[in-house]
Amino acid sequence: KGFLPGLIPGIVLGAFLGGNIANFIPDTPLRLAFIAAIIFMGVSYARSKAPE
C-alpha cells in the first residue's frame, strides 16, 4: 500500500530513544547541536536547485 507502515516503527523508536538520550546530554551542548543541525539544513536547502 505504501511505505508509511514501514516507517512508523522507526519513527516511534527514534523518538523514544532520542528523547531518552537527550535527557543525559547537558543543556548547552544539546542546544549547540540543535543549532548546528538547523544551520546545516538551512544551508543545504538554500544551495539546492529548484525542481523543474
CHARMM internal coordinates of N, CA and C (Angstrom, degrees):
IC EDIT
DIST 1 N 1 CA 1.4484
DIST 1 CA 1 C 1.5205
ANGL 1 N 1 CA 1 C 111.16
DIST 1 C 2 N 1.3011
ANGL 1 CA 1 C 2 N 117.74
DIHE 1 N 1 CA 1 C 2 N -40.27
DIST 2 N 2 CA 1.4558
ANGL 1 C 2 N 2 CA 120.36
DIHE 1 CA 1 C 2 N 2 CA -178.97
DIST 2 CA 2 C 1.5123
ANGL 2 N 2 CA 2 C 109.74
DIHE 1 C 2 N 2 CA 2 C -178.45
DIST 2 C 3 N 1.2893
ANGL 2 CA 2 C 3 N 115.46
DIHE 2 N 2 CA 2 C 3 N -178.01
DIST 3 N 3 CA 1.4617
ANGL 2 C 3 N 3 CA 119.79
DIHE 2 CA 2 C 3 N 3 CA -178.42
DIST 3 CA 3 C 1.5233
ANGL 3 N 3 CA 3 C 112.62
DIHE 2 C 3 N 3 CA 3 C -94.68
DIST 3 C 4 N 1.3294
ANGL 3 CA 3 C 4 N 118.45
DIHE 3 N 3 CA 3 C 4 N -8.01
DIST 4 N 4 CA 1.4595
ANGL 3 C 4 N 4 CA 121.27
DIHE 3 CA 3 C 4 N 4 CA -177.43
DIST 4 CA 4 C 1.5285
ANGL 4 N 4 CA 4 C 113.49
DIHE 3 C 4 N 4 CA 4 C -60.90
DIST 4 C 5 N 1.3396
ANGL 4 CA 4 C 5 N 120.38
DIHE 4 N 4 CA 4 C 5 N -44.28
DIST 5 N 5 CA 1.4713
ANGL 4 C 5 N 5 CA 118.61
DIHE 4 CA 4 C 5 N 5 CA 179.36
DIST 5 CA 5 C 1.5304
ANGL 5 N 5 CA 5 C 113.15
DIHE 4 C 5 N 5 CA 5 C -58.40
DIST 5 C 6 N 1.3133
ANGL 5 CA 5 C 6 N 117.19
DIHE 5 N 5 CA 5 C 6 N -30.90
DIST 6 N 6 CA 1.4582
ANGL 5 C 6 N 6 CA 120.00
DIHE 5 CA 5 C 6 N 6 CA 177.38
DIST 6 CA 6 C 1.5172
ANGL 6 N 6 CA 6 C 113.26
DIHE 5 C 6 N 6 CA 6 C -76.02
DIST 6 C 7 N 1.3200
ANGL 6 CA 6 C 7 N 117.31
DIHE 6 N 6 CA 6 C 7 N -23.33
DIST 7 N 7 CA 1.4619
ANGL 6 C 7 N 7 CA 121.14
DIHE 6 CA 6 C 7 N 7 CA -179.51
DIST 7 CA 7 C 1.5235
ANGL 7 N 7 CA 7 C 112.97
DIHE 6 C 7 N 7 CA 7 C -84.49
DIST 7 C 8 N 1.3157
ANGL 7 CA 7 C 8 N 116.94
DIHE 7 N 7 CA 7 C 8 N -28.64
DIST 8 N 8 CA 1.4640
ANGL 7 C 8 N 8 CA 120.87
DIHE 7 CA 7 C 8 N 8 CA -173.11
DIST 8 CA 8 C 1.5318
ANGL 8 N 8 CA 8 C 112.70
DIHE 7 C 8 N 8 CA 8 C -57.30
DIST 8 C 9 N 1.3467
ANGL 8 CA 8 C 9 N 120.46
DIHE 8 N 8 CA 8 C 9 N -47.70
DIST 9 N 9 CA 1.4745
ANGL 8 C 9 N 9 CA 118.47
DIHE 8 CA 8 C 9 N 9 CA 179.12
DIST 9 CA 9 C 1.5315
ANGL 9 N 9 CA 9 C 112.99
DIHE 8 C 9 N 9 CA 9 C -59.48
DIST 9 C 10 N 1.3144
ANGL 9 CA 9 C 10 N 117.19
DIHE 9 N 9 CA 9 C 10 N -39.38
DIST 10 N 10 CA 1.4657
ANGL 9 C 10 N 10 CA 120.37
DIHE 9 CA 9 C 10 N 10 CA 179.05
DIST 10 CA 10 C 1.5163
ANGL 10 N 10 CA 10 C 112.41
DIHE 9 C 10 N 10 CA 10 C -67.20
DIST 10 C 11 N 1.3271
ANGL 10 CA 10 C 11 N 116.74
DIHE 10 N 10 CA 10 C 11 N -38.00
DIST 11 N 11 CA 1.4639
ANGL 10 C 11 N 11 CA 120.75
DIHE 10 CA 10 C 11 N 11 CA 178.16
DIST 11 CA 11 C 1.5207
ANGL 11 N 11 CA 11 C 110.17
DIHE 10 C 11 N 11 CA 11 C -64.57
DIST 11 C 12 N 1.3333
ANGL 11 CA 11 C 12 N 116.34
DIHE 11 N 11 CA 11 C 12 N -47.04
DIST 12 N 12 CA 1.4674
ANGL 11 C 12 N 12 CA 120.72
DIHE 11 CA 11 C 12 N 12 CA -178.83
DIST 12 CA 12 C 1.5224
ANGL 12 N 12 CA 12 C 110.42
DIHE 11 C 12 N 12 CA 12 C -64.24
DIST 12 C 13 N 1.3185
ANGL 12 CA 12 C 13 N 117.20
DIHE 12 N 12 CA 12 C 13 N -47.77
DIST 13 N 13 CA 1.4655
ANGL 12 C 13 N 13 CA 120.96
DIHE 12 CA 12 C 13 N 13 CA -179.29
DIST 13 CA 13 C 1.5262
ANGL 13 N 13 CA 13 C 111.24
DIHE 12 C 13 N 13 CA 13 C -64.87
DIST 13 C 14 N 1.3236
ANGL 13 CA 13 C 14 N 117.17
DIHE 13 N 13 CA 13 C 14 N -42.36
DIST 14 N 14 CA 1.4625
ANGL 13 C 14 N 14 CA 120.68
DIHE 13 CA 13 C 14 N 14 CA 179.37
DIST 14 CA 14 C 1.5164
ANGL 14 N 14 CA 14 C 112.51
DIHE 13 C 14 N 14 CA 14 C -64.26
DIST 14 C 15 N 1.3331
ANGL 14 CA 14 C 15 N 117.01
DIHE 14 N 14 CA 14 C 15 N -40.29
DIST 15 N 15 CA 1.4657
ANGL 14 C 15 N 15 CA 120.32
DIHE 14 CA 14 C 15 N 15 CA 178.30
DIST 15 CA 15 C 1.5245
ANGL 15 N 15 CA 15 C 110.49
DIHE 14 C 15 N 15 CA 15 C -65.43
DIST 15 C 16 N 1.3237
ANGL 15 CA 15 C 16 N 116.55
DIHE 15 N 15 CA 15 C 16 N -42.48
DIST 16 N 16 CA 1.4687
ANGL 15 C 16 N 16 CA 120.56
DIHE 15 CA 15 C 16 N 16 CA -179.75
DIST 16 CA 16 C 1.5284
ANGL 16 N 16 CA 16 C 111.21
DIHE 15 C 16 N 16 CA 16 C -65.05
DIST 16 C 17 N 1.3248
ANGL 16 CA 16 C 17 N 116.51
DIHE 16 N 16 CA 16 C 17 N -50.20
DIST 17 N 17 CA 1.4639
ANGL 16 C 17 N 17 CA 119.97
DIHE 16 CA 16 C 17 N 17 CA -178.85
DIST 17 CA 17 C 1.5278
ANGL 17 N 17 CA 17 C 111.66
DIHE 16 C 17 N 17 CA 17 C -67.11
DIST 17 C 18 N 1.3253
ANGL 17 CA 17 C 18 N 116.82
DIHE 17 N 17 CA 17 C 18 N -41.11
DIST 18 N 18 CA 1.4631
ANGL 17 C 18 N 18 CA 120.02
DIHE 17 CA 17 C 18 N 18 CA 179.24
DIST 18 CA 18 C 1.5140
ANGL 18 N 18 CA 18 C 112.23
DIHE 17 C 18 N 18 CA 18 C -61.92
DIST 18 C 19 N 1.3248
ANGL 18 CA 18 C 19 N 116.44
DIHE 18 N 18 CA 18 C 19 N -41.65
DIST 19 N 19 CA 1.4640
ANGL 18 C 19 N 19 CA 120.12
DIHE 18 CA 18 C 19 N 19 CA 178.01
DIST 19 CA 19 C 1.5145
ANGL 19 N 19 CA 19 C 112.21
DIHE 18 C 19 N 19 CA 19 C -64.96
DIST 19 C 20 N 1.3236
ANGL 19 CA 19 C 20 N 116.85
DIHE 19 N 19 CA 19 C 20 N -40.94
DIST 20 N 20 CA 1.4658
ANGL 19 C 20 N 20 CA 119.96
DIHE 19 CA 19 C 20 N 20 CA 179.67
DIST 20 CA 20 C 1.5258
ANGL 20 N 20 CA 20 C 111.82
DIHE 19 C 20 N 20 CA 20 C -70.03
DIST 20 C 21 N 1.3116
ANGL 20 CA 20 C 21 N 117.40
DIHE 20 N 20 CA 20 C 21 N -39.90
DIST 21 N 21 CA 1.4654
ANGL 20 C 21 N 21 CA 120.38
DIHE 20 CA 20 C 21 N 21 CA 178.54
DIST 21 CA 21 C 1.5211
ANGL 21 N 21 CA 21 C 110.41
DIHE 20 C 21 N 21 CA 21 C -66.51
DIST 21 C 22 N 1.3295
ANGL 21 CA 21 C 22 N 117.06
DIHE 21 N 21 CA 21 C 22 N -38.41
DIST 22 N 22 CA 1.4653
ANGL 21 C 22 N 22 CA 120.86
DIHE 21 CA 21 C 22 N 22 CA -179.61
DIST 22 CA 22 C 1.5219
ANGL 22 N 22 CA 22 C 111.77
DIHE 21 C 22 N 22 CA 22 C -62.54
DIST 22 C 23 N 1.3267
ANGL 22 CA 22 C 23 N 117.66
DIHE 22 N 22 CA 22 C 23 N -26.60
DIST 23 N 23 CA 1.4653
ANGL 22 C 23 N 23 CA 120.39
DIHE 22 CA 22 C 23 N 23 CA 177.97
DIST 23 CA 23 C 1.5241
ANGL 23 N 23 CA 23 C 112.27
DIHE 22 C 23 N 23 CA 23 C -67.48
DIST 23 C 24 N 1.3298
ANGL 23 CA 23 C 24 N 117.81
DIHE 23 N 23 CA 23 C 24 N -23.28
DIST 24 N 24 CA 1.4600
ANGL 23 C 24 N 24 CA 121.29
DIHE 23 CA 23 C 24 N 24 CA -177.86
DIST 24 CA 24 C 1.5247
ANGL 24 N 24 CA 24 C 112.98
DIHE 23 C 24 N 24 CA 24 C -94.18
DIST 24 C 25 N 1.3271
ANGL 24 CA 24 C 25 N 117.98
DIHE 24 N 24 CA 24 C 25 N -9.36
DIST 25 N 25 CA 1.4613
ANGL 24 C 25 N 25 CA 121.75
DIHE 24 CA 24 C 25 N 25 CA -179.49
DIST 25 CA 25 C 1.5227
ANGL 25 N 25 CA 25 C 108.51
DIHE 24 C 25 N 25 CA 25 C -93.28
DIST 25 C 26 N 1.3316
ANGL 25 CA 25 C 26 N 118.36
DIHE 25 N 25 CA 25 C 26 N 130.84
DIST 26 N 26 CA 1.4715
ANGL 25 C 26 N 26 CA 120.52
DIHE 25 CA 25 C 26 N 26 CA 178.10
DIST 26 CA 26 C 1.5290
ANGL 26 N 26 CA 26 C 111.47
DIHE 25 C 26 N 26 CA 26 C -58.24
DIST 26 C 27 N 1.3082
ANGL 26 CA 26 C 27 N 115.51
DIHE 26 N 26 CA 26 C 27 N 157.05
DIST 27 N 27 CA 1.4627
ANGL 26 C 27 N 27 CA 122.64
DIHE 26 CA 26 C 27 N 27 CA -172.15
DIST 27 CA 27 C 1.5319
ANGL 27 N 27 CA 27 C 113.23
DIHE 26 C 27 N 27 CA 27 C -58.90
DIST 27 C 28 N 1.3232
ANGL 27 CA 27 C 28 N 117.64
DIHE 27 N 27 CA 27 C 28 N -49.45
DIST 28 N 28 CA 1.4677
ANGL 27 C 28 N 28 CA 120.58
DIHE 27 CA 27 C 28 N 28 CA -174.82
DIST 28 CA 28 C 1.5322
ANGL 28 N 28 CA 28 C 112.68
DIHE 27 C 28 N 28 CA 28 C -64.34
DIST 28 C 29 N 1.3309
ANGL 28 CA 28 C 29 N 120.17
DIHE 28 N 28 CA 28 C 29 N -49.11
DIST 29 N 29 CA 1.4705
ANGL 28 C 29 N 29 CA 118.40
DIHE 28 CA 28 C 29 N 29 CA 177.75
DIST 29 CA 29 C 1.5306
ANGL 29 N 29 CA 29 C 112.84
DIHE 28 C 29 N 29 CA 29 C -61.99
DIST 29 C 30 N 1.3186
ANGL 29 CA 29 C 30 N 116.93
DIHE 29 N 29 CA 29 C 30 N -34.24
DIST 30 N 30 CA 1.4641
ANGL 29 C 30 N 30 CA 120.13
DIHE 29 CA 29 C 30 N 30 CA 178.41
DIST 30 CA 30 C 1.5245
ANGL 30 N 30 CA 30 C 110.58
DIHE 29 C 30 N 30 CA 30 C -65.63
DIST 30 C 31 N 1.3226
ANGL 30 CA 30 C 31 N 116.75
DIHE 30 N 30 CA 30 C 31 N -42.35
DIST 31 N 31 CA 1.4703
ANGL 30 C 31 N 31 CA 120.84
DIHE 30 CA 30 C 31 N 31 CA 177.18
DIST 31 CA 31 C 1.5269
ANGL 31 N 31 CA 31 C 111.11
DIHE 30 C 31 N 31 CA 31 C -63.81
DIST 31 C 32 N 1.3257
ANGL 31 CA 31 C 32 N 116.79
DIHE 31 N 31 CA 31 C 32 N -42.42
DIST 32 N 32 CA 1.4645
ANGL 31 C 32 N 32 CA 120.44
DIHE 31 CA 31 C 32 N 32 CA -179.90
DIST 32 CA 32 C 1.5294
ANGL 32 N 32 CA 32 C 111.35
DIHE 31 C 32 N 32 CA 32 C -64.96
DIST 32 C 33 N 1.3308
ANGL 32 CA 32 C 33 N 116.74
DIHE 32 N 32 CA 32 C 33 N -39.75
DIST 33 N 33 CA 1.4658
ANGL 32 C 33 N 33 CA 119.94
DIHE 32 CA 32 C 33 N 33 CA 177.69
DIST 33 CA 33 C 1.5248
ANGL 33 N 33 CA 33 C 110.50
DIHE 32 C 33 N 33 CA 33 C -64.65
DIST 33 C 34 N 1.3246
ANGL 33 CA 33 C 34 N 116.96
DIHE 33 N 33 CA 33 C 34 N -39.65
DIST 34 N 34 CA 1.4618
ANGL 33 C 34 N 34 CA 120.81
DIHE 33 CA 33 C 34 N 34 CA 178.59
DIST 34 CA 34 C 1.5247
ANGL 34 N 34 CA 34 C 110.53
DIHE 33 C 34 N 34 CA 34 C -65.38
DIST 34 C 35 N 1.3272
ANGL 34 CA 34 C 35 N 116.66
DIHE 34 N 34 CA 34 C 35 N -43.17
DIST 35 N 35 CA 1.4678
ANGL 34 C 35 N 35 CA 121.00
DIHE 34 CA 34 C 35 N 35 CA 178.34
DIST 35 CA 35 C 1.5282
ANGL 35 N 35 CA 35 C 110.29
DIHE 34 C 35 N 35 CA 35 C -61.55
DIST 35 C 36 N 1.3344
ANGL 35 CA 35 C 36 N 116.74
DIHE 35 N 35 CA 35 C 36 N -44.07
DIST 36 N 36 CA 1.4656
ANGL 35 C 36 N 36 CA 120.47
DIHE 35 CA 35 C 36 N 36 CA 179.81
DIST 36 CA 36 C 1.5249
ANGL 36 N 36 CA 36 C 110.95
DIHE 35 C 36 N 36 CA 36 C -62.43
DIST 36 C 37 N 1.3311
ANGL 36 CA 36 C 37 N 117.26
DIHE 36 N 36 CA 36 C 37 N -40.99
DIST 37 N 37 CA 1.4650
ANGL 36 C 37 N 37 CA 120.57
DIHE 36 CA 36 C 37 N 37 CA 179.52
DIST 37 CA 37 C 1.5222
ANGL 37 N 37 CA 37 C 111.05
DIHE 36 C 37 N 37 CA 37 C -65.09
DIST 37 C 38 N 1.3327
ANGL 37 CA 37 C 38 N 117.46
DIHE 37 N 37 CA 37 C 38 N -41.80
DIST 38 N 38 CA 1.4622
ANGL 37 C 38 N 38 CA 121.29
DIHE 37 CA 37 C 38 N 38 CA -179.76
DIST 38 CA 38 C 1.5332
ANGL 38 N 38 CA 38 C 110.32
DIHE 37 C 38 N 38 CA 38 C -66.22
DIST 38 C 39 N 1.3295
ANGL 38 CA 38 C 39 N 117.26
DIHE 38 N 38 CA 38 C 39 N -42.45
DIST 39 N 39 CA 1.4699
ANGL 38 C 39 N 39 CA 120.44
DIHE 38 CA 38 C 39 N 39 CA 178.60
DIST 39 CA 39 C 1.5260
ANGL 39 N 39 CA 39 C 110.24
DIHE 38 C 39 N 39 CA 39 C -63.84
DIST 39 C 40 N 1.3211
ANGL 39 CA 39 C 40 N 116.95
DIHE 39 N 39 CA 39 C 40 N -43.33
DIST 40 N 40 CA 1.4649
ANGL 39 C 40 N 40 CA 120.87
DIHE 39 CA 39 C 40 N 40 CA 178.94
DIST 40 CA 40 C 1.5266
ANGL 40 N 40 CA 40 C 110.92
DIHE 39 C 40 N 40 CA 40 C -59.98
DIST 40 C 41 N 1.3323
ANGL 40 CA 40 C 41 N 116.88
DIHE 40 N 40 CA 40 C 41 N -46.02
DIST 41 N 41 CA 1.4700
ANGL 40 C 41 N 41 CA 119.86
DIHE 40 CA 40 C 41 N 41 CA 179.27
DIST 41 CA 41 C 1.5223
ANGL 41 N 41 CA 41 C 111.37
DIHE 40 C 41 N 41 CA 41 C -64.44
DIST 41 C 42 N 1.3240
ANGL 41 CA 41 C 42 N 117.13
DIHE 41 N 41 CA 41 C 42 N -38.95
DIST 42 N 42 CA 1.4601
ANGL 41 C 42 N 42 CA 120.50
DIHE 41 CA 41 C 42 N 42 CA 179.01
DIST 42 CA 42 C 1.5160
ANGL 42 N 42 CA 42 C 112.24
DIHE 41 C 42 N 42 CA 42 C -64.87
DIST 42 C 43 N 1.3199
ANGL 42 CA 42 C 43 N 116.68
DIHE 42 N 42 CA 42 C 43 N -43.91
DIST 43 N 43 CA 1.4679
ANGL 42 C 43 N 43 CA 120.68
DIHE 42 CA 42 C 43 N 43 CA 178.88
DIST 43 CA 43 C 1.5270
ANGL 43 N 43 CA 43 C 110.05
DIHE 42 C 43 N 43 CA 43 C -65.83
DIST 43 C 44 N 1.3236
ANGL 43 CA 43 C 44 N 116.88
DIHE 43 N 43 CA 43 C 44 N -42.04
DIST 44 N 44 CA 1.4673
ANGL 43 C 44 N 44 CA 119.79
DIHE 43 CA 43 C 44 N 44 CA 178.13
DIST 44 CA 44 C 1.5196
ANGL 44 N 44 CA 44 C 111.01
DIHE 43 C 44 N 44 CA 44 C -61.34
DIST 44 C 45 N 1.3168
ANGL 44 CA 44 C 45 N 116.85
DIHE 44 N 44 CA 44 C 45 N -41.99
DIST 45 N 45 CA 1.4618
ANGL 44 C 45 N 45 CA 121.13
DIHE 44 CA 44 C 45 N 45 CA 179.16
DIST 45 CA 45 C 1.5254
ANGL 45 N 45 CA 45 C 110.66
DIHE 44 C 45 N 45 CA 45 C -65.89
DIST 45 C 46 N 1.3205
ANGL 45 CA 45 C 46 N 117.00
DIHE 45 N 45 CA 45 C 46 N -42.03
DIST 46 N 46 CA 1.4628
ANGL 45 C 46 N 46 CA 120.75
DIHE 45 CA 45 C 46 N 46 CA -178.18
DIST 46 CA 46 C 1.5297
ANGL 46 N 46 CA 46 C 111.67
DIHE 45 C 46 N 46 CA 46 C -67.84
DIST 46 C 47 N 1.3150
ANGL 46 CA 46 C 47 N 117.67
DIHE 46 N 46 CA 46 C 47 N -30.78
DIST 47 N 47 CA 1.4597
ANGL 46 C 47 N 47 CA 121.19
DIHE 46 CA 46 C 47 N 47 CA -177.98
DIST 47 CA 47 C 1.5181
ANGL 47 N 47 CA 47 C 113.43
DIHE 46 C 47 N 47 CA 47 C -87.48
DIST 47 C 48 N 1.3239
ANGL 47 CA 47 C 48 N 117.60
DIHE 47 N 47 CA 47 C 48 N -12.29
DIST 48 N 48 CA 1.4632
ANGL 47 C 48 N 48 CA 119.77
DIHE 47 CA 47 C 48 N 48 CA -177.88
DIST 48 CA 48 C 1.5254
ANGL 48 N 48 CA 48 C 110.70
DIHE 47 C 48 N 48 CA 48 C -74.03
DIST 48 C 49 N 1.3144
ANGL 48 CA 48 C 49 N 114.80
DIHE 48 N 48 CA 48 C 49 N 152.85
DIST 49 N 49 CA 1.4597
ANGL 48 C 49 N 49 CA 120.18
DIHE 48 CA 48 C 49 N 49 CA 179.65
DIST 49 CA 49 C 1.5227
ANGL 49 N 49 CA 49 C 109.43
DIHE 48 C 49 N 49 CA 49 C -83.85
DIST 49 C 50 N 1.3080
ANGL 49 CA 49 C 50 N 115.47
DIHE 49 N 49 CA 49 C 50 N 147.76
DIST 50 N 50 CA 1.4608
ANGL 49 C 50 N 50 CA 120.71
DIHE 49 CA 49 C 50 N 50 CA 177.91
DIST 50 CA 50 C 1.5217
ANGL 50 N 50 CA 50 C 109.51
DIHE 49 C 50 N 50 CA 50 C -69.77
DIST 50 C 51 N 1.3294
ANGL 50 CA 50 C 51 N 117.13
DIHE 50 N 50 CA 50 C 51 N 142.24
DIST 51 N 51 CA 1.4690
ANGL 50 C 51 N 51 CA 118.69
DIHE 50 CA 50 C 51 N 51 CA 177.57
DIST 51 CA 51 C 1.5248
ANGL 51 N 51 CA 51 C 110.98
DIHE 50 C 51 N 51 CA 51 C -66.25
DIST 51 C 52 N 1.3017
ANGL 51 CA 51 C 52 N 114.97
DIHE 51 N 51 CA 51 C 52 N 148.82
DIST 52 N 52 CA 1.4725
ANGL 51 C 52 N 52 CA 119.28
DIHE 51 CA 51 C 52 N 52 CA -178.13
DIST 52 CA 52 C 1.5041
ANGL 52 N 52 CA 52 C 111.96
DIHE 51 C 52 N 52 CA 52 C -97.17
END
COOR INIT
IC SEED 1 N 1 CA 1 C
IC BUILD
